[in-house]
Amino acid sequence: MRSLQRAMERADREGMLKWTRDDDDRPHRATSVEERPHATTAETSTAPLGSPAVPDALERVAAEVERKASMSPALVAATQPDSFAAEQYRFLRTRLDGRDTHNRAQLLLVTSPRSGDGKTTTSANLALTMARNAQQKVVLVEADVRRPTLAALFGLPAGSGLVDVLMGAATLEDSLLEVPGCQLFLLPAGPAAPAASELFASSLMQQLMA
């Protein structure tokens, strides 16, 4: 005991021990951080919540949810990708693609004998399904100038469109609308034109499709 006491007194004289007092005025040696592993863990683990990757991922998820919420429920290829209807659009895409990729059709026309048969819904879902393929880009052109609904279907603001481009009032680049999240671009019909049939039969229309 005397040896231990002499060693502590020597350490105290040389400043190796630091003393403090409790509330009851009893001295005790203050422990260092190294001697408090539990306290060290609690003190050094108070990092900011989340890493930079977490907010980015949350922002992407929120943007995807907002994008789908703005779309019409009729676009099952985006809003209900696991549904039976969406599966049928994927089956149709496979049939249209065929096995010969070199002779694959570059231009498809969707039409029907009557209004309200589902031309816009069918073409929009088919275009969405095709745009899921990372190897190709898709441009969906709306030629129904009497009842244009394409932009509203995707929840995008309507601006200049096909008629404006054919009449020279706007450029193709300025009229294309990009659908976020996939390689799909829309060319809405634009404003009604008194001679739309003549515009569609013109050489300008052929050049535009080319």
ZAZA-570835 format. One record per residue: residue number from 0; x, y, z of N, C-alpha, C in turn. Coordinates in pm, 1 decimal. Example, Ala and Ser with C-alpha at 12.3 -4.5 7.8 and 13.67 -1.06 7.14 Angstrom:
// residues 2
[0 [1319.0 -569.0 780.0] [1230.0 -450.0 780.0] [1320.0 -330.0 780.0]]
[1 [1285.0 -225.0 708.0] [1367.0 -106.0 714.0] [1290.0 3.0 787.0]]
This chain:
// residues 210
[0 [83.0 -119.8 0.0] [0.0 0.0 0.0] [86.9 125.4 0.0]]
[1 [200.7 121.9 78.0] [287.0 238.5 83.1] [349.8 264.9 -53.7]]
[2 [385.9 157.6 -124.9] [444.6 173.8 -258.7] [344.4 237.2 -354.2]]
[3 [218.6 190.7 -348.3] [114.5 246.2 -435.1] [89.1 392.0 -402.4]]
[4 [87.2 422.5 -269.9] [62.8 559.9 -229.4] [175.1 650.4 -275.6]]
[5 [303.3 604.3 -264.0] [416.7 685.3 -308.1] [412.0 708.2 -459.8]]
[6 [370.5 604.8 -535.6] [362.6 618.6 -681.0] [256.4 720.1 -720.3]]
[7 [142.5 718.4 -651.0] [35.2 812.2 -682.4] [76.7 953.8 -646.0]]
[8 [148.8 970.4 -530.6] [194.8 1103.2 -491.3] [294.1 1158.3 -591.9]]
[9 [382.6 1069.4 -641.7] [480.3 1113.5 -742.7] [411.2 1153.2 -872.4]]
[10 [313.6 1073.0 -913.1] [240.1 1105.3 -1035.0] [164.5 1235.0 -1021.4]]
[11 [114.5 1260.3 -898.4] [40.8 1383.5 -874.9] [133.7 1503.0 -884.4]]
[12 [256.2 1490.0 -830.8] [351.9 1600.1 -835.0] [394.6 1631.4 -977.6]]
[13 [405.2 1527.8 -1059.5] [449.8 1546.4 -1196.9] [335.3 1583.6 -1290.5]]
[14 [215.0 1598.3 -1238.8] [101.9 1640.4 -1321.6] [40.1 1529.9 -1403.3]]
[15 [66.9 1405.4 -1368.5] [10.7 1294.0 -1445.5] [-131.5 1262.7 -1403.7]]
[16 [-173.4 1311.8 -1289.5] [-309.6 1290.1 -1243.7] [-380.9 1423.5 -1234.3]]
[17 [-503.0 1424.9 -1274.8] [-584.2 1544.7 -1262.3] [-698.0 1515.9 -1166.0]]
[18 [-721.7 1611.1 -1078.0] [-822.5 1592.0 -974.9] [-935.7 1691.2 -994.5]]
[19 [-1052.1 1646.6 -965.4] [-1169.8 1733.2 -968.7] [-1253.5 1700.0 -847.3]]
[20 [-1362.9 1766.0 -828.6] [-1446.3 1743.8 -712.3] [-1590.6 1723.8 -753.0]]
[21 [-1656.2 1631.1 -682.1] [-1798.4 1609.5 -702.7] [-1877.1 1715.5 -627.9]]
[22 [-2008.0 1705.8 -639.8] [-2092.7 1800.4 -568.5] [-2077.6 1788.4 -417.2]]
[23 [-2040.2 1668.2 -371.5] [-2026.3 1650.0 -226.9] [-1885.1 1684.4 -179.9]]
[24 [-1803.1 1749.3 -269.2] [-1671.5 1801.6 -233.7] [-1571.5 1690.5 -205.8]]
[25 [-1591.1 1569.2 -263.8] [-1495.6 1462.1 -247.0] [-1410.3 1454.0 -372.1]]
[26 [-1277.5 1453.9 -357.6] [-1191.5 1449.6 -476.0] [-1194.0 1313.1 -540.9]]
[27 [-1179.4 1312.3 -673.1] [-1163.1 1186.6 -745.8] [-1087.4 1218.2 -872.4]]
[28 [-1022.1 1115.1 -929.3] [-944.3 1135.3 -1049.8] [-1036.8 1136.3 -1170.2]]
[29 [-1022.6 1239.4 -1255.1] [-1107.0 1249.3 -1373.5] [-1062.2 1147.5 -1476.7]]
[30 [-1155.2 1072.0 -1528.4] [-1123.5 970.3 -1629.5] [-1112.3 1035.0 -1765.7]]
[31 [-1023.5 981.9 -1846.1] [-1005.0 1034.2 -1981.8] [-1106.6 972.3 -2075.4]]
[32 [-1109.5 1024.3 -2197.1] [-1204.3 972.3 -2296.0] [-1171.5 828.8 -2331.4]]
[33 [-1037.5 797.1 -2332.5] [-998.9 661.7 -2368.5] [-1046.2 560.1 -2267.4]]
[34 [-1063.9 602.7 -2143.8] [-1107.1 511.6 -2039.4] [-1257.4 501.8 -2030.6]]
[35 [-1331.2 568.6 -2123.0] [-1477.8 564.3 -2122.3] [-1526.3 521.0 -2259.9]]
[36 [-1510.8 392.8 -2292.0] [-1548.5 349.5 -2427.0] [-1696.1 369.4 -2456.6]]
[37 [-1779.4 349.9 -2357.9] [-1923.3 367.1 -2381.4] [-1956.2 513.1 -2409.9]]
[38 [-1894.8 603.0 -2334.2] [-1918.5 745.3 -2355.6] [-1864.6 789.2 -2490.9]]
[39 [-1748.1 730.9 -2528.9] [-1690.1 765.7 -2657.9] [-1784.2 729.6 -2770.8]]
[40 [-1844.7 611.5 -2761.3] [-1938.1 568.6 -2865.2] [-2056.4 662.1 -2876.5]]
[41 [-2107.9 704.2 -2761.5] [-2225.1 791.6 -2763.4] [-2191.6 930.2 -2815.0]]
[42 [-2068.5 976.1 -2785.1] [-2032.8 1112.2 -2822.0] [-1991.6 1123.4 -2968.3]]
[43 [-1927.9 1020.1 -3021.3] [-1875.6 1029.2 -3157.2] [-1971.4 975.6 -3261.4]]
[44 [-2083.4 919.8 -3220.3] [-2175.8 861.9 -3317.2] [-2290.1 955.9 -3352.5]]
[45 [-2282.4 1080.5 -3306.5] [-2389.5 1175.8 -3336.1] [-2363.6 1242.8 -3470.2]]
[46 [-2363.2 1162.7 -3580.4] [-2343.5 1216.1 -3715.4] [-2476.9 1264.2 -3769.8]]
[47 [-2474.8 1352.8 -3867.7] [-2600.9 1398.4 -3927.3] [-2680.6 1281.8 -3981.4]]
[48 [-2810.0 1287.6 -3964.9] [-2896.5 1180.2 -4010.2] [-2893.6 1171.2 -4161.5]]
[49 [-2868.0 1050.8 -4213.4] [-2871.3 1029.3 -4356.5] [-2742.2 1071.8 -4424.1]]
[50 [-2712.8 1008.7 -4534.9] [-2597.6 1044.0 -4616.3] [-2646.5 1114.2 -4741.3]]
[51 [-2554.8 1175.8 -4819.7] [-2599.5 1244.7 -4941.4] [-2677.3 1155.6 -5037.2]]
[52 [-2649.5 1023.2 -5036.7] [-2719.4 933.8 -5128.8] [-2865.4 914.8 -5090.1]]
[53 [-2894.8 923.1 -4960.5] [-3031.8 899.9 -4915.3] [-3128.1 1007.9 -4964.5]]
[54 [-3098.3 1138.1 -4946.8] [-3189.5 1238.9 -4999.9] [-3206.1 1230.3 -5150.6]]
[55 [-3097.3 1197.0 -5223.7] [-3107.5 1184.7 -5368.6] [-3202.8 1072.9 -5406.5]]
[56 [-3191.3 959.9 -5336.6] [-3279.9 847.5 -5365.4] [-3424.6 882.8 -5332.9]]
[57 [-3444.9 952.8 -5220.9] [-3580.4 992.6 -5184.4] [-3638.7 1090.9 -5285.1]]
[58 [-3554.3 1180.6 -5335.7] [-3601.9 1276.5 -5435.6] [-3641.7 1205.9 -5564.2]]
[59 [-3564.8 1103.8 -5602.8] [-3600.0 1029.1 -5723.9] [-3731.1 954.9 -5705.7]]
[60 [-3748.5 894.6 -5588.6] [-3873.7 822.7 -5562.5] [-3991.6 919.4 -5561.9]]
[61 [-3972.8 1035.8 -5496.8] [-4080.6 1134.7 -5492.3] [-4114.6 1185.1 -5631.5]]
[62 [-4011.4 1207.0 -5714.5] [-4036.4 1253.3 -5851.5] [-4110.7 1148.1 -5932.0]]
[63 [-4075.4 1021.2 -5910.3] [-4143.5 913.3 -5982.4] [-4289.1 903.5 -5939.2]]
[64 [-4314.1 915.3 -5809.1] [-4451.9 909.8 -5759.6] [-4533.4 1027.4 -5813.3]]
[65 [-4472.3 1146.1 -5812.9] [-4542.5 1264.2 -5863.7] [-4570.2 1251.7 -6013.1]]
[66 [-4475.1 1196.0 -6086.4] [-4493.7 1179.7 -6230.8] [-4609.4 1084.7 -6260.2]]
[67 [-4613.4 970.9 -6189.6] [-4720.9 875.0 -6212.4] [-4855.4 929.9 -6167.2]]
[68 [-4853.6 1012.0 -6060.5] [-4978.9 1068.5 -6010.9] [-5039.6 1166.0 -6111.4]]
[69 [-4954.6 1234.7 -6189.4] [-5004.9 1330.5 -6287.2] [-5055.7 1263.3 -6414.2]]
[70 [-5022.2 1137.0 -6434.0] [-5065.6 1064.9 -6552.5] [-5207.5 1014.3 -6537.6]]
[71 [-5271.6 993.2 -6650.8] [-5405.6 936.6 -6650.1] [-5399.2 789.4 -6611.1]]
[72 [-5499.2 739.3 -6536.7] [-5501.3 596.1 -6503.4] [-5508.3 506.3 -6626.3]]
[73 [-5547.2 563.2 -6741.4] [-5552.4 484.2 -6863.9] [-5414.0 440.7 -6911.3]]
[74 [-5308.9 508.2 -6863.9] [-5172.2 471.5 -6901.6] [-5123.3 360.5 -6808.8]]
[75 [-5178.4 243.0 -6826.7] [-5148.6 130.7 -6738.1] [-5003.8 86.0 -6750.8]]
[76 [-4939.2 112.3 -6864.5] [-4799.6 73.2 -6881.7] [-4709.3 143.3 -6781.4]]
[77 [-4752.0 259.7 -6731.0] [-4673.7 334.3 -6632.0] [-4735.2 327.1 -6493.2]]
[78 [-4866.1 339.6 -6483.4] [-4930.8 345.4 -6352.2] [-4959.4 208.1 -6293.4]]
[79 [-4977.1 106.1 -6378.6] [-5004.7 -29.6 -6331.1] [-4922.0 -129.6 -6412.6]]
[80 [-4790.5 -126.7 -6401.1] [-4706.7 -211.2 -6486.6] [-4724.9 -360.8 -6464.3]]
[81 [-4779.2 -400.4 -6349.4] [-4798.1 -542.7 -6320.0] [-4937.7 -592.8 -6357.3]]
[82 [-5019.2 -507.6 -6415.3] [-5155.6 -547.3 -6448.4] [-5158.8 -633.3 -6575.0]]
[83 [-5272.9 -697.8 -6597.5] [-5291.2 -782.3 -6715.8] [-5288.6 -697.8 -6842.4]]
[84 [-5347.8 -578.8 -6837.2] [-5350.0 -491.2 -6954.1] [-5208.0 -449.4 -6993.3]]
[85 [-5124.6 -413.1 -6895.3] [-4986.7 -374.9 -6923.9] [-4908.8 -491.4 -6983.1]]
[86 [-4939.2 -611.6 -6936.1] [-4872.9 -729.9 -6991.3] [-4909.1 -750.2 -7138.1]]
[87 [-5033.4 -721.9 -7174.0] [-5076.0 -736.3 -7312.8] [-5006.5 -634.7 -7403.2]]
[88 [-4980.6 -515.8 -7352.1] [-4905.4 -417.3 -7431.2] [-4761.4 -463.8 -7452.0]]
[89 [-4703.0 -526.4 -7353.1] [-4568.7 -581.3 -7369.9] [-4568.7 -694.9 -7471.7]]
[90 [-4673.2 -775.1 -7470.2] [-4686.4 -882.9 -7568.6] [-4699.9 -824.6 -7709.3]]
[91 [-4777.8 -718.2 -7723.3] [-4793.2 -652.6 -7852.5] [-4660.8 -594.1 -7900.2]]
[92 [-4584.6 -535.5 -7810.6] [-4452.9 -482.6 -7847.5] [-4363.1 -593.1 -7900.7]]
[93 [-4365.5 -709.3 -7833.5] [-4282.4 -821.0 -7878.2] [-4323.5 -868.0 -8017.1]]
[94 [-4453.1 -872.8 -8042.0] [-4501.4 -916.0 -8173.2] [-4461.8 -816.2 -8281.9]]
[95 [-4465.8 -688.5 -8249.9] [-4430.0 -586.1 -8348.3] [-4279.7 -583.3 -8373.9]]
[96 [-4202.1 -607.4 -8270.1] [-4056.9 -607.7 -8287.6] [-4011.4 -722.3 -8376.8]]
[97 [-4073.5 -838.0 -8357.7] [-4033.7 -953.8 -8437.3] [-3893.9 -1002.1 -8402.8]]
[98 [-3845.1 -1091.2 -8485.2] [-3712.8 -1148.5 -8461.6] [-3604.3 -1079.0 -8542.8]]
[99 [-3641.8 -1020.3 -8656.1] [-3544.5 -955.6 -8743.4] [-3531.5 -809.0 -8703.5]]
[100 [-3429.8 -777.2 -8626.1] [-3413.3 -640.2 -8578.2] [-3369.7 -545.8 -8689.5]]
[101 [-3309.0 -599.0 -8795.9] [-3262.2 -513.2 -8905.1] [-3379.0 -461.2 -8989.0]]
[102 [-3484.8 -539.8 -8999.2] [-3602.0 -499.1 -9077.7] [-3718.0 -453.1 -8989.0]]
[103 [-3686.6 -411.8 -8867.6] [-3790.4 -367.3 -8774.9] [-3854.5 -238.0 -8825.8]]
[104 [-3985.4 -230.6 -8811.8] [-4058.9 -112.1 -8857.0] [-4016.9 10.5 -8776.0]]
[105 [-3991.8 119.7 -8845.0] [-3951.9 244.1 -8780.4] [-4069.6 339.1 -8760.9]]
[106 [-4178.8 312.6 -8828.7] [-4295.5 400.7 -8821.5] [-4421.5 315.4 -8811.8]]
[107 [-4501.0 341.7 -8711.5] [-4626.0 268.1 -8689.7] [-4742.4 366.5 -8686.4]]
[108 [-4852.7 326.8 -8747.5] [-4973.5 409.0 -8749.1] [-5084.1 335.9 -8674.2]]
[109 [-5142.2 402.5 -8576.5] [-5254.0 346.1 -8500.0] [-5378.4 425.4 -8536.3]]
[110 [-5478.7 358.4 -8588.0] [-5600.9 426.5 -8629.6] [-5721.2 336.3 -8606.2]]
[111 [-5839.7 389.7 -8629.1] [-5963.7 313.5 -8612.3] [-6072.9 381.6 -8694.1]]
[112 [-6183.5 310.2 -8723.4] [-6288.8 369.4 -8806.3] [-6373.6 473.1 -8735.1]]
[113 [-6376.8 469.6 -8601.4] [-6465.1 560.1 -8528.7] [-6388.5 632.9 -8418.3]]
[114 [-6441.9 741.5 -8374.4] [-6385.1 812.3 -8258.8] [-6423.3 739.9 -8130.5]]
[115 [-6337.1 746.3 -8034.1] [-6363.3 680.3 -7906.5] [-6327.4 533.7 -7903.6]]
[116 [-6260.7 483.4 -8007.2] [-6222.5 341.4 -8008.9] [-6097.6 313.5 -7926.6]]
[117 [-6025.9 416.4 -7886.4] [-5907.6 395.8 -7802.4] [-5776.1 410.5 -7875.6]]
[118 [-5773.9 489.9 -7981.2] [-5648.2 509.2 -8055.8] [-5540.4 573.2 -7968.5]]
[119 [-5577.0 679.6 -7899.9] [-5478.8 751.2 -7818.7] [-5430.8 665.5 -7702.9]]
[120 [-5521.7 597.3 -7636.4] [-5483.6 512.2 -7523.2] [-5393.0 398.8 -7567.6]]
[121 [-5427.9 335.1 -7679.3] [-5347.4 224.0 -7728.4] [-5209.0 269.3 -7772.0]]
[122 [-5203.4 376.4 -7849.5] [-5073.8 424.2 -7898.0] [-4986.6 475.6 -7783.5]]
[123 [-5047.7 539.9 -7684.2] [-4970.7 592.9 -7571.8] [-4911.5 479.9 -7487.3]]
[124 [-4990.3 377.7 -7458.0] [-4938.8 265.4 -7379.5] [-4835.2 185.6 -7457.7]]
[125 [-4857.1 170.3 -7586.8] [-4760.0 99.4 -7669.2] [-4628.2 177.8 -7676.2]]
[126 [-4638.4 309.7 -7691.0] [-4517.8 392.5 -7695.0] [-4442.8 387.2 -7562.3]]
[127 [-4514.7 390.3 -7450.3] [-4450.9 378.2 -7319.6] [-4379.4 244.9 -7305.3]]
[128 [-4443.6 138.7 -7351.5] [-4384.0 5.7 -7341.1] [-4259.3 -4.7 -7426.7]]
[129 [-4264.5 51.4 -7546.5] [-4147.7 48.6 -7634.2] [-4033.9 134.1 -7578.8]]
[130 [-4067.3 244.6 -7513.9] [-3965.5 334.4 -7460.8] [-3894.6 276.1 -7339.3]]
[131 [-3947.3 168.0 -7282.6] [-3879.0 102.1 -7171.3] [-3751.8 34.1 -7218.3]]
[132 [-3745.6 5.1 -7347.2] [-3625.7 -55.8 -7403.1] [-3515.9 49.4 -7410.0]]
[133 [-3403.1 22.8 -7345.2] [-3296.9 122.3 -7336.5] [-3225.1 143.7 -7469.1]]
[134 [-3250.7 59.4 -7569.0] [-3179.1 68.3 -7694.8] [-3250.6 152.9 -7799.6]]
[135 [-3365.8 207.0 -7768.4] [-3438.3 283.9 -7868.6] [-3513.9 399.5 -7804.1]]
[136 [-3529.0 505.5 -7882.0] [-3609.5 619.9 -7842.2] [-3738.2 619.5 -7922.9]]
[137 [-3843.6 670.7 -7862.2] [-3976.2 667.7 -7924.3] [-4033.0 808.6 -7927.7]]
[138 [-4089.5 846.0 -8041.4] [-4160.4 973.0 -8055.1] [-4305.2 940.4 -8087.8]]
[139 [-4395.6 984.9 -8003.5] [-4539.1 962.8 -8023.5] [-4600.5 1088.9 -8080.8]]
[140 [-4652.1 1079.8 -8202.8] [-4708.0 1194.9 -8273.8] [-4859.8 1186.6 -8270.0]]
[141 [-4922.1 1292.3 -8224.0] [-5069.0 1298.6 -8218.9] [-5120.2 1371.2 -8342.9]]
[142 [-5197.6 1298.2 -8423.8] [-5251.9 1355.7 -8547.0] [-5401.8 1380.6 -8539.0]]
[143 [-5458.4 1362.4 -8421.3] [-5601.7 1389.7 -8402.7] [-5616.2 1536.0 -8361.8]]
[144 [-5632.1 1622.1 -8460.9] [-5638.2 1766.5 -8432.6] [-5777.5 1809.5 -8386.5]]
[145 [-5875.5 1723.3 -8402.1] [-6011.4 1759.1 -8359.6] [-6029.3 1738.5 -8209.4]]
[146 [-5969.4 1634.4 -8156.2] [-5983.1 1604.9 -8012.7] [-5845.7 1574.4 -7953.6]]
[147 [-5759.4 1672.2 -7945.4] [-5624.7 1647.1 -7890.4] [-5628.7 1625.5 -7739.4]]
[148 [-5575.8 1513.2 -7695.3] [-5576.4 1479.5 -7551.8] [-5443.2 1422.6 -7505.2]]
[149 [-5343.8 1418.1 -7592.3] [-5219.7 1347.2 -7558.7] [-5145.8 1411.8 -7441.8]]
[150 [-5126.6 1543.4 -7445.8] [-5052.0 1611.0 -7338.9] [-5122.5 1594.7 -7204.2]]
[151 [-5255.0 1610.4 -7204.5] [-5330.2 1595.5 -7079.4] [-5322.6 1452.6 -7027.8]]
[152 [-5314.4 1355.3 -7118.3] [-5306.3 1215.3 -7078.6] [-5180.0 1188.8 -6997.7]]
[153 [-5072.1 1254.8 -7035.1] [-4945.0 1237.6 -6965.4] [-4925.2 1341.0 -6854.6]]
[154 [-5020.1 1430.9 -6835.7] [-5006.6 1532.1 -6732.7] [-4902.8 1636.7 -6764.2]]
[155 [-4881.9 1663.9 -6893.2] [-4782.9 1762.2 -6935.1] [-4852.3 1885.0 -6992.6]]
[156 [-4792.2 2001.5 -6980.4] [-4854.2 2123.3 -7033.6] [-4856.2 2122.6 -7186.3]]
[157 [-4967.0 2162.4 -7242.4] [-4981.3 2166.1 -7387.5] [-4922.8 2295.7 -7441.7]]
[158 [-4850.7 2285.2 -7549.9] [-4793.1 2402.7 -7614.2] [-4807.5 2390.9 -7763.9]]
[159 [-4702.7 2423.5 -7834.7] [-4704.8 2407.2 -7980.1] [-4701.2 2258.7 -8014.5]]
[160 [-4746.5 2225.8 -8135.0] [-4754.7 2085.6 -8171.8] [-4735.3 2062.5 -8320.3]]
[161 [-4793.4 1952.4 -8367.1] [-4776.1 1908.1 -8505.6] [-4821.6 2013.6 -8605.0]]
[162 [-4936.9 2072.4 -8582.6] [-4989.5 2173.3 -8675.7] [-4896.2 2293.7 -8682.4]]
[163 [-4844.4 2337.6 -8568.8] [-4752.4 2450.9 -8566.8] [-4625.6 2421.7 -8647.4]]
[164 [-4575.1 2298.5 -8635.5] [-4454.3 2261.8 -8708.2] [-4480.3 2260.6 -8858.9]]
[165 [-4593.9 2203.9 -8899.3] [-4624.9 2195.4 -9042.8] [-4652.8 2332.4 -9102.8]]
[166 [-4703.8 2423.0 -9023.3] [-4732.6 2557.9 -9072.7] [-4612.7 2652.0 -9058.6]]
[167 [-4504.0 2603.2 -9001.0] [-4385.4 2684.9 -8986.5] [-4390.1 2780.7 -8870.5]]
[168 [-4486.2 2764.5 -8781.2] [-4499.0 2854.3 -8666.2] [-4409.2 2812.5 -8550.4]]
[169 [-4356.1 2692.1 -8553.9] [-4269.3 2642.9 -8447.0] [-4177.3 2536.3 -8504.4]]
[170 [-4066.1 2513.2 -8435.9] [-3973.7 2409.6 -8478.8] [-4008.4 2276.9 -8412.0]]
[171 [-3959.3 2170.3 -8469.8] [-3984.3 2038.2 -8412.9] [-3919.6 2025.7 -8275.1]]
[172 [-3799.8 2078.0 -8260.4] [-3729.3 2068.6 -8132.4] [-3804.5 2141.2 -8021.3]]
[173 [-3864.0 2255.7 -8053.7] [-3936.9 2331.7 -7952.0] [-4072.5 2270.7 -7918.8]]
[174 [-4124.8 2187.7 -8006.3] [-4259.6 2132.9 -7987.3] [-4258.8 1996.4 -7919.7]]
[175 [-4144.6 1929.7 -7917.0] [-4138.0 1797.3 -7855.0] [-4143.8 1808.4 -7702.8]]
[176 [-4219.7 1720.5 -7641.1] [-4230.1 1712.2 -7495.1] [-4164.1 1582.8 -7450.1]]
[177 [-4077.1 1592.9 -7353.6] [-4008.9 1474.2 -7301.5] [-4083.1 1419.8 -7180.7]]
[178 [-4108.8 1290.0 -7183.5] [-4172.5 1223.4 -7070.0] [-4062.8 1179.8 -6973.4]]
[179 [-4060.9 1230.3 -6849.9] [-3953.7 1195.5 -6755.5] [-3952.6 1047.1 -6723.3]]
[180 [-3834.1 994.5 -6705.8] [-3820.3 856.7 -6662.1] [-3806.6 754.4 -6772.0]]
[181 [-3821.6 793.7 -6896.9] [-3807.3 698.9 -7007.6] [-3767.9 775.6 -7132.9]]
[182 [-3738.1 703.4 -7237.7] [-3693.7 764.6 -7362.4] [-3812.3 787.7 -7456.2]]
[183 [-3912.9 854.0 -7405.9] [-4033.7 881.3 -7482.6] [-4051.2 1031.7 -7499.0]]
[184 [-4080.3 1073.2 -7622.0] [-4105.2 1213.4 -7654.0] [-4242.2 1224.0 -7720.9]]
[185 [-4312.9 1331.4 -7690.9] [-4446.6 1353.1 -7744.8] [-4446.2 1472.4 -7838.9]]
[186 [-4521.1 1458.6 -7947.5] [-4548.6 1571.5 -8036.4] [-4700.0 1587.2 -8039.4]]
[187 [-4756.5 1672.2 -7953.8] [-4902.0 1689.8 -7951.0] [-4955.0 1743.9 -8082.8]]
[188 [-5086.1 1739.7 -8098.6] [-5148.0 1785.5 -8223.9] [-5134.3 1935.5 -8242.5]]
[189 [-5141.9 2009.6 -8132.9] [-5137.2 2154.4 -8145.6] [-5276.0 2211.2 -8172.0]]
[190 [-5285.2 2336.0 -8213.3] [-5416.0 2398.2 -8235.1] [-5486.7 2341.6 -8358.2]]
[191 [-5616.7 2358.1 -8360.1] [-5695.0 2311.0 -8474.8] [-5661.7 2393.6 -8598.2]]
[192 [-5658.3 2325.6 -8712.7] [-5627.1 2392.5 -8839.0] [-5742.8 2372.5 -8936.1]]
[193 [-5779.1 2474.4 -9012.7] [-5892.0 2460.7 -9106.0] [-5865.0 2361.6 -9218.5]]
[194 [-5738.7 2343.0 -9254.1] [-5704.7 2251.6 -9363.6] [-5605.4 2147.5 -9314.9]]
[195 [-5642.9 2077.1 -9208.9] [-5551.7 1979.6 -9150.9] [-5524.9 1863.8 -9245.9]]
[196 [-5627.5 1819.9 -9319.7] [-5608.3 1707.2 -9411.9] [-5505.7 1741.0 -9519.4]]
[197 [-5507.5 1866.5 -9568.8] [-5409.5 1907.5 -9669.8] [-5268.3 1911.4 -9609.1]]
[198 [-5259.6 1952.9 -9484.1] [-5127.8 1955.8 -9419.5] [-5071.8 1815.2 -9403.4]]
[199 [-5156.6 1719.9 -9365.7] [-5109.1 1584.1 -9343.9] [-5071.0 1516.0 -9474.7]]
[200 [-5128.3 1558.4 -9585.2] [-5097.2 1500.2 -9716.0] [-4983.0 1573.7 -9785.8]]
[201 [-4926.0 1674.0 -9723.9] [-4823.1 1755.6 -9787.4] [-4686.5 1688.3 -9776.2]]
[202 [-4592.1 1740.6 -9854.3] [-4455.1 1690.7 -9849.3] [-4389.2 1724.5 -9715.9]]
[203 [-4436.5 1830.3 -9649.9] [-4382.6 1865.9 -9519.0] [-4407.9 1755.6 -9416.4]]
[204 [-4525.6 1693.6 -9425.5] [-4557.8 1585.4 -9335.6] [-4465.2 1464.8 -9361.9]]
[205 [-4438.7 1437.4 -9487.6] [-4347.0 1327.1 -9520.7] [-4205.9 1354.6 -9470.5]]
[206 [-4163.0 1479.4 -9484.4] [-4030.4 1515.6 -9435.1] [-4024.2 1506.5 -9282.3]]
[207 [-4132.6 1544.9 -9219.0] [-4136.1 1538.8 -9072.0] [-4128.4 1395.3 -9023.3]]
[208 [-4202.2 1304.8 -9087.5] [-4199.8 1165.2 -9047.1] [-4061.6 1103.3 -9073.7]]
[209 [-3997.8 1148.2 -9179.0] [-3863.6 1097.9 -9211.1] [-3762.6 1143.2 -9106.9]]
